Amino acid sequence: NNPLGPRALYLHRNGADTGYRLHGTLEPWSIGTDASSGCIRMFPEDIIDLYQRCPIGTAVQVLPHIADQAPASTPVE
């Protein structure tokens, strides 16, 4: 019942905890909405996979949300 879901990656800058996390969620329907305090929420299976791939010290670059600025595309079925 951890609100961070099954895993959490803590983000540090210059050796200090930023307070931000990459983490899972118990409310997957909330992903993509303004429902966090700045953390990046992921589906449980995705954060488990990412957690296994990222050793301590892995560099992380967080980019601004640009989906609203992207050109329209045709969905692929």
N, C-alpha and C positions, 0 to 999 in steps of 0.2 A: 504493500500500500504506500510505497514511497512516491510522493508527488513528482519526483524527478524521473520516474520510470525505472527501467531495469539497469540503466547505466548513466553516468554523467562524466563529462570531460570538463575539468575546471580550467578556465582561461587565465593565464598570468601574463603580466607585462613587466619587464625589468625585474623579474623575481618576486613580484607582488601579485596577490590574488586580485583580479579585477571585479569579482562578484558576478561575472557573467559565466554562463555554462552552455555547453552543447549537451542536451539531455533528452531522454524519452519523456513520455507523458502518459498519464492514466486516462487522458481525455483526447484520443487521437482525432476526434471530430473538430477539435479546436486548432489544429495545425493550419497555419496560413491566415490566422486571425490575430487581432491585437489582444491577445489574452495572456501575455507574459510581461515580465518586468525587464525585458531586454535580452533574455536568453533565447537561444535557438532551439526550438522544440522539434523533435524528430519522432517518426514512427518507431515503436519498440524494436522491431527487427533491424531497422536502419542504424540506430544508435549502437546496438549490440555489434553489428558488423563493423562500424567505424571504430568503436572502442578496441576491437581486436586488431585493427590495422595501424593504430596510432600509438607508438611508444611515447613515454614521457619525454617532453622536449620538442615534440613535433610542432613545426611552425603552422599557425592558423591565420588565414587572411579572411576577414569578414567583409563582404561587399554589400553595398546598398541594394535594396530591392528594386529591380529594374523591370519587372514583368509588365507594369503599366506603360512603360516606354518602348517595349519591344514591338516590332511590326506584327500585325495580325498574321496568323498562319492557319493552315487547314489541318485540323486534327487527323492523325493517322489511325486507322482502325485495324 
